[in-house]
């Protein structure tokens, strides 16, 4: 198959991935009559755009809601900032906080109160980088191998560090939130989040409206285990009612202004 490289070739590969087809570097190299190195460059570029997930020998399709952290940061910033403004009102001076990796939790950094003697732990590369611009905060970074989809570390190294900490308040990232609880798309991420909840006195989850409509395969916690959900003002009465009926302790509604 002859396709003008590399952009046109990448468009063909991206279309297959969008249709749910996994791709093999060796097979694509033979098909397009190029080297496997050229295909690997294509796949790296597509992965950076959030169009696939690299695996040994090729790439897998990525769910539209499971794109890399780097590709999620710019989206819906106004909505995430509104949730963050509401959520930080729950923080008390002197607390030890955990900020779980996620683009919504990243928005919290801007609004954390100044001179409140806060210590922040995070497993997120982007949150840690943003924290460095805040001289009034103490920062602890949980290390390990960074997962580009999650945007942080959730492996055994990060888990070992996590087990030595007890948080006053943890802000948990969520891929979905419904009457069935808070969910995640990856098993290791869900396992890590459960450990964070176990080590926190209080847990808070910021939820954009789209997460109220999603289903995620791995359960993180029932709503009775979450102290507070912060939802958008545009969440419907039916959605809020379902969360309340499922045992949600507190629902904080974010002011969109």
ROVEXDREN-741124 format. One record per residue (C-alpha): residue in one letter; x, y, z; residue number from 1. Coordinates in steps of 0.001 Angstrom, whole numbers, plus 500000, padded with zeros to 6 digits. Layout:
REM ROVEXDREN-741124
(pt "a",(X,Y,Z),NUM)
...
***
This chain:
REM ROVEXDREN-741124
(pt "x",(500000,500000,500000),1)
(pt "x",(501450,503367,498993),2)
(pt "x",(500548,506417,501082),3)
(pt "x",(502402,509744,501141),4)
(pt "x",(504399,509754,504388),5)
(pt "x",(504155,510595,507137),6)
(pt "x",(500975,512630,507723),7)
(pt "x",(498724,510740,505344),8)
(pt "x",(500014,507432,506714),9)
(pt "x",(499279,508554,510253),10)
(pt "x",(495746,509542,509254),11)
(pt "x",(495132,506023,507953),12)
(pt "x",(496518,504489,511141),13)
(pt "x",(494537,506904,513323),14)
(pt "x",(491314,506018,511476),15)
(pt "x",(491845,502326,512200),16)
(pt "x",(492503,503008,515858),17)
(pt "x",(489390,505181,516038),18)
(pt "x",(487420,502208,514722),19)
(pt "x",(488694,500103,517608),20)
(pt "x",(491385,498176,515736),21)
(pt "x",(494714,497411,517460),22)
(pt "x",(497730,497864,515174),23)
(pt "x",(501067,496079,514853),24)
(pt "x",(504248,497969,513942),25)
(pt "x",(505563,495031,511901),26)
(pt "x",(502348,494596,509934),27)
(pt "x",(502049,498320,509250),28)
(pt "x",(505684,498537,508151),29)
(pt "x",(505111,495804,505587),30)
(pt "x",(501837,497324,504406),31)
(pt "x",(503195,500841,503937),32)
(pt "x",(506615,499641,502750),33)
(pt "x",(508505,501624,505389),34)
(pt "x",(510739,500679,508304),35)
(pt "x",(509365,499692,511693),36)
(pt "x",(511214,502701,513120),37)
(pt "x",(509095,504964,510912),38)
(pt "x",(505921,503280,512159),39)
(pt "x",(507062,503572,515759),40)
(pt "x",(507549,507317,515218),41)
(pt "x",(504016,507475,513841),42)
(pt "x",(502635,505647,516854),43)
(pt "x",(504536,507856,519289),44)
(pt "x",(503089,510935,517582),45)
(pt "x",(499567,509499,517691),46)
(pt "x",(499967,508533,521349),47)
(pt "x",(501045,512093,522175),48)
(pt "x",(497815,513301,520562),49)
(pt "x",(495790,510887,522673),50)
(pt "x",(494772,508715,519704),51)
(pt "x",(496325,505438,520868),52)
(pt "x",(498103,503723,523698),53)
(pt "x",(501549,502328,522958),54)
(pt "x",(502184,498672,523766),55)
(pt "x",(505060,496372,522899),56)
(pt "x",(505014,495776,519150),57)
(pt "x",(502292,498261,518273),58)
(pt "x",(499421,500261,519739),59)
(pt "x",(495907,499852,521099),60)
(pt "x",(492835,502054,520628),61)
(pt "x",(492171,504488,523433),62)
(pt "x",(488725,505219,524761),63)
(pt "x",(487724,508831,524061),64)
(pt "x",(487499,509342,527818),65)
(pt "x",(490862,507729,528598),66)
(pt "x",(493226,510052,526770),67)
(pt "x",(496620,511060,528163),68)
(pt "x",(496710,513660,530913),69)
(pt "x",(498635,516034,528635),70)
(pt "x",(495710,516024,526198),71)
(pt "x",(493085,516565,528929),72)
(pt "x",(494576,519564,530680),73)
(pt "x",(493341,522236,528263),74)
(pt "x",(489746,521038,528073),75)
(pt "x",(486847,522636,530013),76)
(pt "x",(489112,524834,532111),77)
(pt "x",(486325,527170,533209),78)
(pt "x",(484210,524309,534531),79)
(pt "x",(487153,522718,536348),80)
(pt "x",(488148,526048,537917),81)
(pt "x",(484595,526542,539211),82)
(pt "x",(484706,523127,540888),83)
(pt "x",(488140,523907,542329),84)
(pt "x",(486996,527250,543792),85)
(pt "x",(484165,525494,545595),86)
(pt "x",(486278,522571,546778),87)
(pt "x",(489050,524624,548407),88)
(pt "x",(486527,526213,550790),89)
(pt "x",(486529,522890,552661),90)
(pt "x",(490289,523045,553404),91)
(pt "x",(491426,524018,556906),92)
(pt "x",(494771,525620,557906),93)
(pt "x",(497569,523191,558704),94)
(pt "x",(496080,520245,556825),95)
(pt "x",(498026,517514,555091),96)
(pt "x",(496366,517118,551688),97)
(pt "x",(496630,514581,548899),98)
(pt "x",(495886,515669,545327),99)
(pt "x",(495315,512661,543110),100)
(pt "x",(496388,512877,539489),101)
(pt "x",(493774,514414,537222),102)
(pt "x",(493130,517526,535161),103)
(pt "x",(490304,518673,537454),104)
(pt "x",(492460,518326,540561),105)
(pt "x",(495186,520286,538772),106)
(pt "x",(492828,523276,538843),107)
(pt "x",(492900,523168,542659),108)
(pt "x",(496501,524391,542799),109)
(pt "x",(495604,527937,541746),110)
(pt "x",(493000,528299,544508),111)
(pt "x",(494727,526677,547484),112)
(pt "x",(494679,529276,550291),113)
(pt "x",(497878,531235,550868),114)
(pt "x",(499772,531149,554150),115)
(pt "x",(497595,528313,555462),116)
(pt "x",(500532,526075,556459),117)
(pt "x",(499479,523369,553997),118)
(pt "x",(501470,520295,553052),119)
(pt "x",(500532,518717,549715),120)
(pt "x",(501355,515215,548554),121)
(pt "x",(500661,514175,544972),122)
(pt "x",(501389,511408,542498),123)
(pt "x",(500868,513756,539545),124)
(pt "x",(503689,515198,537449),125)
(pt "x",(501625,518201,536324),126)
(pt "x",(500278,518991,539790),127)
(pt "x",(503793,518790,541247),128)
(pt "x",(505110,521145,538548),129)
(pt "x",(502321,523633,539244),130)
(pt "x",(503012,523409,542987),131)
(pt "x",(506605,524481,542476),132)
(pt "x",(505314,527920,541505),133)
(pt "x",(503686,528233,544946),134)
(pt "x",(506379,529134,547483),135)
(pt "x",(503890,528989,550376),136)
(pt "x",(503201,525245,550027),137)
(pt "x",(505199,522224,551163),138)
(pt "x",(505290,519601,548445),139)
(pt "x",(505785,515830,548621),140)
(pt "x",(505920,513891,545348),141)
(pt "x",(505225,510158,545253),142)
(pt "x",(507638,508595,542787),143)
(pt "x",(507593,505589,540515),144)
(pt "x",(506993,504955,536835),145)
(pt "x",(504790,507624,535290),146)
(pt "x",(501742,506370,533417),147)
(pt "x",(501052,508878,530592),148)
(pt "x",(497317,508140,530586),149)
(pt "x",(497001,508770,534311),150)
(pt "x",(499592,511524,534310),151)
(pt "x",(501269,510202,537412),152)
(pt "x",(502527,507217,539369),153)
(pt "x",(500289,504422,540647),154)
(pt "x",(502773,501541,540676),155)
(pt "x",(504242,499590,543594),156)
(pt "x",(506837,502291,544304),157)
(pt "x",(504162,504973,544646),158)
(pt "x",(501971,502632,546668),159)
(pt "x",(504805,501927,549121),160)
(pt "x",(505308,505642,549741),161)
(pt "x",(501557,506159,550061),162)
(pt "x",(501262,503551,552799),163)
(pt "x",(503514,505656,555053),164)
(pt "x",(501175,508667,554951),165)
(pt "x",(497910,509660,556613),166)
(pt "x",(496046,512589,555098),167)
(pt "x",(493624,515058,556625),168)
(pt "x",(491893,515440,553284),169)
(pt "x",(492304,513666,549950),170)
(pt "x",(491024,514927,546607),171)
(pt "x",(490404,511792,544549),172)
(pt "x",(490345,511879,540760),173)
(pt "x",(487317,510136,539253),174)
(pt "x",(486651,508788,535775),175)
(pt "x",(482982,508270,536616),176)
(pt "x",(480587,509022,539468),177)
(pt "x",(477098,507556,539742),178)
(pt "x",(474748,505862,542193),179)
(pt "x",(477031,502829,541838),180)
(pt "x",(479983,504801,543202),181)
(pt "x",(483199,506351,541930),182)
(pt "x",(484997,504468,539153),183)
(pt "x",(488294,504339,537252),184)
(pt "x",(489275,503088,533816),185)
(pt "x",(492454,501298,534870),186)
(pt "x",(492807,498588,537510),187)
(pt "x",(496067,499872,538997),188)
(pt "x",(494657,503397,539192),189)
(pt "x",(491550,502136,541013),190)
(pt "x",(493718,500145,543439),191)
(pt "x",(495855,503205,544157),192)
(pt "x",(492817,505414,544743),193)
(pt "x",(491338,502903,547182),194)
(pt "x",(494591,503019,549178),195)
(pt "x",(494460,506831,549255),196)
(pt "x",(490899,506731,550610),197)
(pt "x",(491909,504215,553270),198)
(pt "x",(494634,506589,554462),199)
(pt "x",(492559,509782,554536),200)
(pt "x",(490300,511222,557228),201)
(pt "x",(488139,512893,554591),202)
(pt "x",(487758,512405,550861),203)
(pt "x",(486520,514860,548259),204)
(pt "x",(485743,514196,544574),205)
(pt "x",(485300,516936,541963),206)
(pt "x",(482859,515836,539265),207)
(pt "x",(482198,517457,535899),208)
(pt "x",(478798,516667,534383),209)
(pt "x",(480204,514292,531771),210)
(pt "x",(481463,511964,534515),211)
(pt "x",(477908,511600,535821),212)
(pt "x",(476976,509977,532506),213)
(pt "x",(479913,507562,532257),214)
(pt "x",(480516,503996,533287),215)
(pt "x",(483961,502802,534360),216)
(pt "x",(484950,499138,534729),217)
(pt "x",(486782,499405,538061),218)
(pt "x",(485025,500489,541247),219)
(pt "x",(487013,502792,543501),220)
(pt "x",(484492,503386,546274),221)
(pt "x",(480824,503508,547073),222)
(pt "x",(479356,506956,547601),223)
(pt "x",(479042,506239,551315),224)
(pt "x",(482847,506148,551481),225)
(pt "x",(483172,509630,549944),226)
(pt "x",(482720,512563,552310),227)
(pt "x",(481876,515117,549635),228)
(pt "x",(481107,515315,545944),229)
(pt "x",(481558,518711,544319),230)
(pt "x",(479289,518937,541267),231)
(pt "x",(478503,521563,538679),232)
(pt "x",(475445,523779,539023),233)
(pt "x",(474253,522301,535719),234)
(pt "x",(473908,518812,537230),235)
(pt "x",(470228,517899,537009),236)
(pt "x",(467905,517357,539960),237)
(pt "x",(467595,513729,538866),238)
(pt "x",(471374,513257,538925),239)
(pt "x",(471714,514877,542337),240)
(pt "x",(468787,512872,543664),241)
(pt "x",(470361,509612,542500),242)
(pt "x",(473643,510495,544213),243)
(pt "x",(471844,511403,547425),244)
(pt "x",(469765,508218,547392),245)
(pt "x",(472924,506158,546895),246)
(pt "x",(474344,507386,550189),247)
(pt "x",(476394,510440,549221),248)
(pt "x",(477146,512256,552481),249)
(pt "x",(477454,515804,551137),250)
(pt "x",(476932,517347,547706),251)
(pt "x",(478540,520743,547210),252)
(pt "x",(477293,522681,544194),253)
(pt "x",(479908,524801,542435),254)
(pt "x",(479016,528351,541474),255)
(pt "x",(479704,528719,537725),256)
(pt "x",(480579,532424,538079),257)
***
